[in-house]
């Protein structure tokens, strides 16, 4: 049966499409969040102990 090569797994295609839509929505929310609250660069904490006075 040569038609088997042309068969499409509809469940797999739908899952891919839904996954792509969710990724698109997640990216939009992430971009909106970064605009509202931009992430500042984190300051490196010094590993040295504070000097005693």
CHARMM-style PDB file with segment names, atoms N, HN, CA, C and O in Angstrom:
ATOM      1  N   UNK     1       0.842  -1.182   0.000  1.00  0.00      PROA
ATOM      2  CA  UNK     1       0.000   0.000   0.000  1.00  0.00      PROA
ATOM      3  C   UNK     1       0.884   1.241   0.000  1.00  0.00      PROA
ATOM      4  O   UNK     1       1.489   1.580   1.017  1.00  0.00      PROA
ATOM      5  N   UNK     2       0.954   1.900  -1.120  1.00  0.00      PROA
ATOM      6  HN  UNK     2       0.462   1.624  -1.946  1.00  0.00      PROA
ATOM      7  CA  UNK     2       1.803   3.084  -1.246  1.00  0.00      PROA
ATOM      8  C   UNK     2       1.142   4.320  -0.635  1.00  0.00      PROA
ATOM      9  O   UNK     2       1.796   5.347  -0.453  1.00  0.00      PROA
ATOM     10  N   UNK     3      -0.132   4.226  -0.322  1.00  0.00      PROA
ATOM     11  HN  UNK     3      -0.663   3.391  -0.469  1.00  0.00      PROA
ATOM     12  CA  UNK     3      -0.838   5.371   0.265  1.00  0.00      PROA
ATOM     13  C   UNK     3      -0.453   5.606   1.729  1.00  0.00      PROA
ATOM     14  O   UNK     3      -0.734   6.673   2.274  1.00  0.00      PROA
ATOM     15  N   UNK     4       0.189   4.620   2.373  1.00  0.00      PROA
ATOM     16  HN  UNK     4       0.418   3.753   1.931  1.00  0.00      PROA
ATOM     17  CA  UNK     4       0.574   4.774   3.776  1.00  0.00      PROA
ATOM     18  C   UNK     4       1.564   5.918   3.969  1.00  0.00      PROA
ATOM     19  O   UNK     4       1.579   6.545   5.028  1.00  0.00      PROA
ATOM     20  N   UNK     5       2.390   6.200   2.961  1.00  0.00      PROA
ATOM     21  HN  UNK     5       2.378   5.692   2.101  1.00  0.00      PROA
ATOM     22  CA  UNK     5       3.359   7.285   3.080  1.00  0.00      PROA
ATOM     23  C   UNK     5       2.671   8.643   3.138  1.00  0.00      PROA
ATOM     24  O   UNK     5       3.223   9.598   3.685  1.00  0.00      PROA
ATOM     25  N   UNK     6       1.494   8.730   2.589  1.00  0.00      PROA
ATOM     26  HN  UNK     6       1.046   7.954   2.145  1.00  0.00      PROA
ATOM     27  CA  UNK     6       0.800  10.016   2.529  1.00  0.00      PROA
ATOM     28  C   UNK     6      -0.139  10.237   3.710  1.00  0.00      PROA
ATOM     29  O   UNK     6      -0.703  11.322   3.855  1.00  0.00      PROA
ATOM     30  N   UNK     7      -0.313   9.221   4.555  1.00  0.00      PROA
ATOM     31  HN  UNK     7       0.145   8.340   4.437  1.00  0.00      PROA
ATOM     32  CA  UNK     7      -1.202   9.364   5.700  1.00  0.00      PROA
ATOM     33  C   UNK     7      -0.595  10.327   6.715  1.00  0.00      PROA
ATOM     34  O   UNK     7       0.615  10.342   6.939  1.00  0.00      PROA
ATOM     35  N   UNK     8      -1.451  11.113   7.309  1.00  0.00      PROA
ATOM     36  HN  UNK     8      -2.434  11.100   7.127  1.00  0.00      PROA
ATOM     37  CA  UNK     8      -1.018  12.090   8.299  1.00  0.00      PROA
ATOM     38  C   UNK     8      -1.663  11.724   9.633  1.00  0.00      PROA
ATOM     39  O   UNK     8      -2.867  11.477   9.705  1.00  0.00      PROA
ATOM     40  N   UNK     9      -0.858  11.693  10.676  1.00  0.00      PROA
ATOM     41  HN  UNK     9       0.120  11.894  10.618  1.00  0.00      PROA
ATOM     42  CA  UNK     9      -1.382  11.452  12.020  1.00  0.00      PROA
ATOM     43  C   UNK     9      -1.983  12.767  12.510  1.00  0.00      PROA
ATOM     44  O   UNK     9      -1.265  13.676  12.925  1.00  0.00      PROA
ATOM     45  N   UNK    10      -3.301  12.850  12.456  1.00  0.00      PROA
ATOM     46  HN  UNK    10      -3.884  12.111  12.119  1.00  0.00      PROA
ATOM     47  CA  UNK    10      -3.975  14.099  12.802  1.00  0.00      PROA
ATOM     48  C   UNK    10      -3.765  14.471  14.263  1.00  0.00      PROA
ATOM     49  O   UNK    10      -3.639  15.651  14.590  1.00  0.00      PROA
ATOM     50  N   UNK    11      -3.727  13.481  15.138  1.00  0.00      PROA
ATOM     51  HN  UNK    11      -3.829  12.522  14.872  1.00  0.00      PROA
ATOM     52  CA  UNK    11      -3.510  13.789  16.556  1.00  0.00      PROA
ATOM     53  C   UNK    11      -2.144  14.420  16.777  1.00  0.00      PROA
ATOM     54  O   UNK    11      -2.017  15.366  17.554  1.00  0.00      PROA
ATOM     55  N   UNK    12      -1.117  13.902  16.096  1.00  0.00      PROA
ATOM     56  HN  UNK    12      -1.221  13.134  15.465  1.00  0.00      PROA
ATOM     57  CA  UNK    12       0.231  14.453  16.247  1.00  0.00      PROA
ATOM     58  C   UNK    12       0.292  15.860  15.667  1.00  0.00      PROA
ATOM     59  O   UNK    12       0.909  16.744  16.261  1.00  0.00      PROA
ATOM     60  N   UNK    13      -0.331  16.080  14.529  1.00  0.00      PROA
ATOM     61  HN  UNK    13      -0.832  15.361  14.046  1.00  0.00      PROA
ATOM     62  CA  UNK    13      -0.334  17.409  13.910  1.00  0.00      PROA
ATOM     63  C   UNK    13      -1.070  18.410  14.788  1.00  0.00      PROA
ATOM     64  O   UNK    13      -0.636  19.555  14.919  1.00  0.00      PROA
ATOM     65  N   UNK    14      -2.175  17.993  15.387  1.00  0.00      PROA
ATOM     66  HN  UNK    14      -2.528  17.064  15.280  1.00  0.00      PROA
ATOM     67  CA  UNK    14      -2.930  18.888  16.265  1.00  0.00      PROA
ATOM     68  C   UNK    14      -2.111  19.211  17.517  1.00  0.00      PROA
ATOM     69  O   UNK    14      -2.102  20.351  17.981  1.00  0.00      PROA
ATOM     70  N   UNK    15      -1.434  18.216  18.051  1.00  0.00      PROA
ATOM     71  HN  UNK    15      -1.442  17.289  17.674  1.00  0.00      PROA
ATOM     72  CA  UNK    15      -0.609  18.444  19.242  1.00  0.00      PROA
ATOM     73  C   UNK    15       0.499  19.440  18.934  1.00  0.00      PROA
ATOM     74  O   UNK    15       0.805  20.305  19.755  1.00  0.00      PROA
ATOM     75  N   UNK    16       1.104  19.324  17.750  1.00  0.00      PROA
ATOM     76  HN  UNK    16       0.856  18.622  17.083  1.00  0.00      PROA
ATOM     77  CA  UNK    16       2.164  20.270  17.363  1.00  0.00      PROA
ATOM     78  C   UNK    16       1.605  21.682  17.244  1.00  0.00      PROA
ATOM     79  O   UNK    16       2.222  22.646  17.696  1.00  0.00      PROA
ATOM     80  N   UNK    17       0.425  21.791  16.628  1.00  0.00      PROA
ATOM     81  HN  UNK    17      -0.077  21.007  16.261  1.00  0.00      PROA
ATOM     82  CA  UNK    17      -0.177  23.103  16.427  1.00  0.00      PROA
ATOM     83  C   UNK    17      -0.532  23.738  17.771  1.00  0.00      PROA
ATOM     84  O   UNK    17      -0.276  24.923  17.985  1.00  0.00      PROA
ATOM     85  N   UNK    18      -1.115  22.963  18.665  1.00  0.00      PROA
ATOM     86  HN  UNK    18      -1.323  22.000  18.491  1.00  0.00      PROA
ATOM     87  CA  UNK    18      -1.480  23.477  19.982  1.00  0.00      PROA
ATOM     88  C   UNK    18      -0.222  23.888  20.735  1.00  0.00      PROA
ATOM     89  O   UNK    18      -0.206  24.912  21.417  1.00  0.00      PROA
ATOM     90  N   UNK    19       0.834  23.084  20.608  1.00  0.00      PROA
ATOM     91  HN  UNK    19       0.821  22.252  20.054  1.00  0.00      PROA
ATOM     92  CA  UNK    19       2.097  23.405  21.277  1.00  0.00      PROA
ATOM     93  C   UNK    19       2.664  24.717  20.746  1.00  0.00      PROA
ATOM     94  O   UNK    19       3.144  25.548  21.516  1.00  0.00      PROA
ATOM     95  N   UNK    20       2.606  24.900  19.422  1.00  0.00      PROA
ATOM     96  HN  UNK    20       2.216  24.225  18.796  1.00  0.00      PROA
ATOM     97  CA  UNK    20       3.106  26.142  18.823  1.00  0.00      PROA
ATOM     98  C   UNK    20       2.291  27.346  19.289  1.00  0.00      PROA
ATOM     99  O   UNK    20       2.849  28.412  19.548  1.00  0.00      PROA
ATOM    100  N   UNK    21       0.982  27.177  19.395  1.00  0.00      PROA
ATOM    101  HN  UNK    21       0.529  26.311  19.184  1.00  0.00      PROA
ATOM    102  CA  UNK    21       0.134  28.274  19.856  1.00  0.00      PROA
ATOM    103  C   UNK    21       0.449  28.625  21.306  1.00  0.00      PROA
ATOM    104  O   UNK    21       0.483  29.799  21.675  1.00  0.00      PROA
ATOM    105  N   UNK    22       0.679  27.602  22.124  1.00  0.00      PROA
ATOM    106  HN  UNK    22       0.652  26.648  21.825  1.00  0.00      PROA
ATOM    107  CA  UNK    22       1.014  27.862  23.527  1.00  0.00      PROA
ATOM    108  C   UNK    22       2.358  28.566  23.635  1.00  0.00      PROA
ATOM    109  O   UNK    22       2.517  29.470  24.455  1.00  0.00      PROA
ATOM    110  N   UNK    23       3.334  28.160  22.813  1.00  0.00      PROA
ATOM    111  HN  UNK    23       3.205  27.426  22.147  1.00  0.00      PROA
ATOM    112  CA  UNK    23       4.638  28.821  22.826  1.00  0.00      PROA
ATOM    113  C   UNK    23       4.510  30.280  22.402  1.00  0.00      PROA
ATOM    114  O   UNK    23       5.154  31.157  22.977  1.00  0.00      PROA
ATOM    115  N   UNK    24       3.679  30.536  21.400  1.00  0.00      PROA
ATOM    116  HN  UNK    24       3.156  29.823  20.934  1.00  0.00      PROA
ATOM    117  CA  UNK    24       3.483  31.907  20.927  1.00  0.00      PROA
ATOM    118  C   UNK    24       2.875  32.762  22.041  1.00  0.00      PROA
ATOM    119  O   UNK    24       3.313  33.888  22.278  1.00  0.00      PROA
ATOM    120  N   UNK    25       1.873  32.224  22.715  1.00  0.00      PROA
ATOM    121  HN  UNK    25       1.518  31.310  22.523  1.00  0.00      PROA
ATOM    122  CA  UNK    25       1.218  32.954  23.805  1.00  0.00      PROA
ATOM    123  C   UNK    25       2.199  33.190  24.957  1.00  0.00      PROA
ATOM    124  O   UNK    25       2.218  34.271  25.547  1.00  0.00      PROA
ATOM    125  N   UNK    26       3.004  32.190  25.273  1.00  0.00      PROA
ATOM    126  HN  UNK    26       2.989  31.312  24.794  1.00  0.00      PROA
ATOM    127  CA  UNK    26       3.988  32.329  26.345  1.00  0.00      PROA
ATOM    128  C   UNK    26       5.001  33.411  26.015  1.00  0.00      PROA
ATOM    129  O   UNK    26       5.361  34.203  26.885  1.00  0.00      PROA
ATOM    130  N   UNK    27       5.466  33.460  24.775  1.00  0.00      PROA
ATOM    131  HN  UNK    27       5.173  32.816  24.067  1.00  0.00      PROA
ATOM    132  CA  UNK    27       6.427  34.490  24.368  1.00  0.00      PROA
ATOM    133  C   UNK    27       5.815  35.877  24.444  1.00  0.00      PROA
ATOM    134  O   UNK    27       6.480  36.829  24.853  1.00  0.00      PROA
ATOM    135  N   UNK    28       4.537  36.001  24.048  1.00  0.00      PROA
ATOM    136  HN  UNK    28       3.997  35.228  23.716  1.00  0.00      PROA
ATOM    137  CA  UNK    28       3.870  37.307  24.131  1.00  0.00      PROA
ATOM    138  C   UNK    28       3.756  37.761  25.583  1.00  0.00      PROA
ATOM    139  O   UNK    28       4.008  38.927  25.887  1.00  0.00      PROA
ATOM    140  N   UNK    29       3.381  36.862  26.471  1.00  0.00      PROA
ATOM    141  HN  UNK    29       3.176  35.915  26.224  1.00  0.00      PROA
ATOM    142  CA  UNK    29       3.255  37.211  27.888  1.00  0.00      PROA
ATOM    143  C   UNK    29       4.622  37.570  28.458  1.00  0.00      PROA
ATOM    144  O   UNK    29       4.744  38.518  29.234  1.00  0.00      PROA
ATOM    145  N   UNK    30       5.652  36.814  28.076  1.00  0.00      PROA
ATOM    146  HN  UNK    30       5.552  36.044  27.446  1.00  0.00      PROA
ATOM    147  CA  UNK    30       6.997  37.086  28.582  1.00  0.00      PROA
ATOM    148  C   UNK    30       7.470  38.462  28.138  1.00  0.00      PROA
ATOM    149  O   UNK    30       8.060  39.202  28.925  1.00  0.00      PROA
ATOM    150  N   UNK    31       7.212  38.809  26.871  1.00  0.00      PROA
ATOM    151  HN  UNK    31       6.733  38.208  26.231  1.00  0.00      PROA
ATOM    152  CA  UNK    31       7.629  40.124  26.371  1.00  0.00      PROA
ATOM    153  C   UNK    31       6.876  41.232  27.082  1.00  0.00      PROA
ATOM    154  O   UNK    31       7.471  42.252  27.430  1.00  0.00      PROA
ATOM    155  N   UNK    32       5.583  41.058  27.305  1.00  0.00      PROA
ATOM    156  HN  UNK    32       5.100  40.229  27.022  1.00  0.00      PROA
ATOM    157  CA  UNK    32       4.791  42.072  28.004  1.00  0.00      PROA
ATOM    158  C   UNK    32       5.290  42.235  29.436  1.00  0.00      PROA
ATOM    159  O   UNK    32       5.364  43.351  29.949  1.00  0.00      PROA
ATOM    160  N   UNK    33       5.628  41.134  30.073  1.00  0.00      PROA
ATOM    161  HN  UNK    33       5.568  40.227  29.657  1.00  0.00      PROA
ATOM    162  CA  UNK    33       6.128  41.197  31.449  1.00  0.00      PROA
ATOM    163  C   UNK    33       7.469  41.912  31.503  1.00  0.00      PROA
ATOM    164  O   UNK    33       7.706  42.719  32.401  1.00  0.00      PROA
ATOM    165  N   UNK    34       8.351  41.621  30.544  1.00  0.00      PROA
ATOM    166  HN  UNK    34       8.158  40.965  29.814  1.00  0.00      PROA
ATOM    167  CA  UNK    34       9.663  42.269  30.537  1.00  0.00      PROA
ATOM    168  C   UNK    34       9.540  43.769  30.278  1.00  0.00      PROA
ATOM    169  O   UNK    34      10.353  44.548  30.776  1.00  0.00      PROA
ATOM    170  N   UNK    35       8.541  44.180  29.510  1.00  0.00      PROA
ATOM    171  HN  UNK    35       7.881  43.547  29.105  1.00  0.00      PROA
ATOM    172  CA  UNK    35       8.341  45.606  29.285  1.00  0.00      PROA
ATOM    173  C   UNK    35       7.817  46.272  30.554  1.00  0.00      PROA
ATOM    174  O   UNK    35       8.220  47.385  30.891  1.00  0.00      PROA
ATOM    175  N   UNK    36       6.920  45.587  31.252  1.00  0.00      PROA
ATOM    176  HN  UNK    36       6.592  44.683  30.978  1.00  0.00      PROA
ATOM    177  CA  UNK    36       6.341  46.163  32.463  1.00  0.00      PROA
ATOM    178  C   UNK    36       7.357  46.182  33.610  1.00  0.00      PROA
ATOM    179  O   UNK    36       7.443  47.159  34.353  1.00  0.00      PROA
ATOM    180  N   UNK    37       8.101  45.127  33.741  1.00  0.00      PROA
ATOM    181  HN  UNK    37       8.031  44.334  33.137  1.00  0.00      PROA
ATOM    182  CA  UNK    37       9.073  45.018  34.825  1.00  0.00      PROA
ATOM    183  C   UNK    37      10.398  44.510  34.264  1.00  0.00      PROA
ATOM    184  O   UNK    37      10.682  43.314  34.341  1.00  0.00      PROA
ATOM    185  N   UNK    38      11.202  45.391  33.709  1.00  0.00      PROA
ATOM    186  HN  UNK    38      10.972  46.362  33.646  1.00  0.00      PROA
ATOM    187  CA  UNK    38      12.464  44.933  33.112  1.00  0.00      PROA
ATOM    188  C   UNK    38      13.384  44.332  34.166  1.00  0.00      PROA
ATOM    189  O   UNK    38      13.492  44.829  35.287  1.00  0.00      PROA
ATOM    190  N   UNK    39      14.025  43.276  33.781  1.00  0.00      PROA
ATOM    191  HN  UNK    39      13.938  42.873  32.870  1.00  0.00      PROA
ATOM    192  CA  UNK    39      14.940  42.611  34.704  1.00  0.00      PROA
ATOM    193  C   UNK    39      16.275  43.337  34.684  1.00  0.00      PROA
ATOM    194  O   UNK    39      16.909  43.468  33.637  1.00  0.00      PROA
ATOM    195  N   UNK    40      16.694  43.807  35.853  1.00  0.00      PROA
ATOM    196  HN  UNK    40      16.179  43.700  36.703  1.00  0.00      PROA
ATOM    197  CA  UNK    40      17.986  44.467  35.959  1.00  0.00      PROA
ATOM    198  C   UNK    40      19.084  43.426  36.033  1.00  0.00      PROA
ATOM    199  O   UNK    40      18.841  42.264  36.359  1.00  0.00      PROA
ATOM    200  N   UNK    41      20.278  43.852  35.729  1.00  0.00      PROA
ATOM    201  HN  UNK    41      20.476  44.796  35.463  1.00  0.00      PROA
ATOM    202  CA  UNK    41      21.395  42.921  35.844  1.00  0.00      PROA
ATOM    203  C   UNK    41      21.654  42.681  37.323  1.00  0.00      PROA
ATOM    204  O   UNK    41      21.686  43.618  38.121  1.00  0.00      PROA
ATOM    205  N   UNK    42      21.836  41.435  37.672  1.00  0.00      PROA
ATOM    206  HN  UNK    42      21.810  40.674  37.023  1.00  0.00      PROA
ATOM    207  CA  UNK    42      22.060  41.110  39.077  1.00  0.00      PROA
ATOM    208  C   UNK    42      23.484  41.472  39.462  1.00  0.00      PROA
ATOM    209  O   UNK    42      24.428  41.292  38.693  1.00  0.00      PROA
ATOM    210  N   UNK    43      23.607  41.984  40.671  1.00  0.00      PROA
ATOM    211  HN  UNK    43      22.841  42.129  41.296  1.00  0.00      PROA
ATOM    212  CA  UNK    43      24.928  42.349  41.169  1.00  0.00      PROA
ATOM    213  C   UNK    43      25.601  41.105  41.713  1.00  0.00      PROA
ATOM    214  O   UNK    43      24.973  40.277  42.372  1.00  0.00      PROA
ATOM    215  N   UNK    44      26.865  40.989  41.435  1.00  0.00      PROA
ATOM    216  HN  UNK    44      27.376  41.662  40.900  1.00  0.00      PROA
ATOM    217  CA  UNK    44      27.610  39.850  41.956  1.00  0.00      PROA
ATOM    218  C   UNK    44      27.895  40.077  43.431  1.00  0.00      PROA
ATOM    219  O   UNK    44      28.343  41.154  43.825  1.00  0.00      PROA
ATOM    220  N   UNK    45      27.640  39.088  44.226  1.00  0.00      PROA
ATOM    221  HN  UNK    45      27.276  38.213  43.906  1.00  0.00      PROA
ATOM    222  CA  UNK    45      27.915  39.193  45.650  1.00  0.00      PROA
ATOM    223  C   UNK    45      29.385  38.878  45.879  1.00  0.00      PROA
ATOM    224  O   UNK    45      29.939  37.965  45.267  1.00  0.00      PROA
ATOM    225  N   UNK    46      30.000  39.633  46.754  1.00  0.00      PROA
ATOM    226  HN  UNK    46      29.550  40.374  47.251  1.00  0.00      PROA
ATOM    227  CA  UNK    46      31.403  39.372  47.045  1.00  0.00      PROA
ATOM    228  C   UNK    46      31.505  38.115  47.898  1.00  0.00      PROA
ATOM    229  O   UNK    46      30.703  37.890  48.804  1.00  0.00      PROA
ATOM    230  N   UNK    47      32.484  37.324  47.595  1.00  0.00      PROA
ATOM    231  HN  UNK    47      33.136  37.507  46.859  1.00  0.00      PROA
ATOM    232  CA  UNK    47      32.663  36.079  48.326  1.00  0.00      PROA
ATOM    233  C   UNK    47      33.527  36.270  49.563  1.00  0.00      PROA
ATOM    234  O   UNK    47      33.623  35.372  50.399  1.00  0.00      PROA
ATOM    235  N   UNK    48      34.158  37.440  49.684  1.00  0.00      PROA
ATOM    236  HN  UNK    48      34.079  38.170  49.004  1.00  0.00      PROA
ATOM    237  CA  UNK    48      35.024  37.711  50.831  1.00  0.00      PROA
ATOM    238  C   UNK    48      34.191  38.068  52.052  1.00  0.00      PROA
ATOM    239  O   UNK    48      33.107  38.641  51.945  1.00  0.00      PROA
ATOM    240  N   UNK    49      34.714  37.721  53.191  1.00  0.00      PROA
ATOM    241  HN  UNK    49      35.595  37.256  53.278  1.00  0.00      PROA
ATOM    242  CA  UNK    49      34.050  38.098  54.436  1.00  0.00      PROA
ATOM    243  C   UNK    49      34.268  39.583  54.687  1.00  0.00      PROA
ATOM    244  O   UNK    49      35.320  40.121  54.342  1.00  0.00      PROA
ATOM    245  N   UNK    50      33.293  40.245  55.278  1.00  0.00      PROA
ATOM    246  HN  UNK    50      32.438  39.808  55.558  1.00  0.00      PROA
ATOM    247  CA  UNK    50      33.497  41.676  55.568  1.00  0.00      PROA
ATOM    248  C   UNK    50      34.632  41.862  56.579  1.00  0.00      PROA
ATOM    249  O   UNK    50      34.843  41.036  57.467  1.00  0.00      PROA
ATOM    250  N   UNK    51      35.338  42.948  56.415  1.00  0.00      PROA
ATOM    251  HN  UNK    51      35.166  43.618  55.693  1.00  0.00      PROA
ATOM    252  CA  UNK    51      36.472  43.229  57.321  1.00  0.00      PROA
ATOM    253  C   UNK    51      35.958  43.653  58.677  1.00  0.00      PROA
ATOM    254  O   UNK    51      34.983  44.396  58.787  1.00  0.00      PROA
ATOM    255  N   UNK    52      36.623  43.174  59.701  1.00  0.00      PROA
ATOM    256  HN  UNK    52      37.415  42.571  59.611  1.00  0.00      PROA
ATOM    257  CA  UNK    52      36.264  43.583  61.070  1.00  0.00      PROA
ATOM    258  C   UNK    52      36.895  44.922  61.368  1.00  0.00      PROA
ATOM    259  O   UNK    52      38.022  45.200  60.959  1.00  0.00      PROA
ATOM    260  N   UNK    53      36.154  45.750  62.087  1.00  0.00      PROA
ATOM    261  HN  UNK    53      35.239  45.523  62.420  1.00  0.00      PROA
ATOM    262  CA  UNK    53      36.665  47.089  62.418  1.00  0.00      PROA
ATOM    263  C   UNK    53      37.059  47.183  63.844  1.00  0.00      PROA
ATOM    264  OT1 UNK    53      37.509  48.238  64.292  1.00  0.00      PROA
TER     265      UNK     53
END
